[in-house]
């Protein structure tokens, strides 16, 4: 589960994670990202065989 500041930090972490995750793995993003960013990430990760759930928590990583 990810809980990082929305925006570029999420993309940077996902880039690192995709190097070590295997097809079928699930990433849960609990940060407070814009829905278009969540859609873009889901499409990119689906193409790599990964599952991405954007389940933003009110207040993001700060709670």
C-alpha positions as CSV (number, residue, x, y, z in Angstrom):
1,X,0.0,0.0,0.0
2,X,1.3,3.4,-1.0
3,X,0.8,6.5,1.2
4,X,2.9,9.2,-0.4
5,X,2.3,12.8,-1.4
6,X,0.2,13.1,-4.6
7,X,1.9,13.9,-7.9
8,X,5.5,13.2,-9.0
9,X,6.4,11.3,-5.9
10,X,3.8,8.6,-6.7
11,X,5.0,8.3,-10.3
12,X,8.7,8.0,-9.1
13,X,7.8,5.3,-6.6
14,X,5.7,3.4,-9.1
15,X,8.6,3.4,-11.6
16,X,10.8,1.8,-8.9
17,X,8.1,-0.7,-7.9
18,X,7.4,-1.9,-11.4
19,X,11.0,-3.1,-11.7
20,X,10.5,-5.7,-8.9
21,X,6.8,-6.6,-9.0
22,X,5.4,-9.5,-10.9
23,X,2.4,-9.8,-13.2
24,X,-0.7,-10.1,-11.1
25,X,0.6,-8.1,-8.2
26,X,-1.6,-5.4,-6.7
27,X,-0.7,-1.8,-5.8
28,X,-3.0,0.0,-3.5
29,X,-2.6,3.8,-3.5
30,X,-4.1,5.4,-0.4
31,X,-2.8,8.9,-1.2
32,X,-5.1,11.7,-2.3
33,X,-4.3,11.8,-6.1
34,X,-6.3,13.5,-8.8
35,X,-8.6,11.0,-10.4
36,X,-7.1,11.5,-13.9
37,X,-3.7,10.6,-12.5
38,X,-5.2,7.5,-11.0
39,X,-6.7,6.5,-14.3
40,X,-3.4,7.1,-16.2
41,X,-1.5,5.1,-13.7
42,X,-4.0,2.2,-13.7
43,X,-3.8,2.1,-17.6
44,X,0.0,2.1,-17.5
45,X,0.2,-0.6,-14.8
46,X,-2.5,-2.8,-16.4
47,X,-0.4,-2.9,-19.6
48,X,2.4,-4.3,-17.4
49,X,0.1,-7.0,-15.9
50,X,-0.2,-5.2,-12.6
51,X,-3.4,-4.2,-10.7
52,X,-3.7,-0.6,-9.4
53,X,-6.3,0.5,-6.9
54,X,-6.7,4.2,-6.1
55,X,-8.4,4.3,-2.8
56,X,-7.6,7.8,-1.6
57,X,-7.9,8.6,2.1
58,X,-9.3,11.9,3.1
59,X,-6.4,14.1,4.0
60,X,-3.9,12.0,1.9
61,X,-0.7,10.7,3.5
62,X,-1.1,13.3,6.4
63,X,-4.4,11.7,7.4
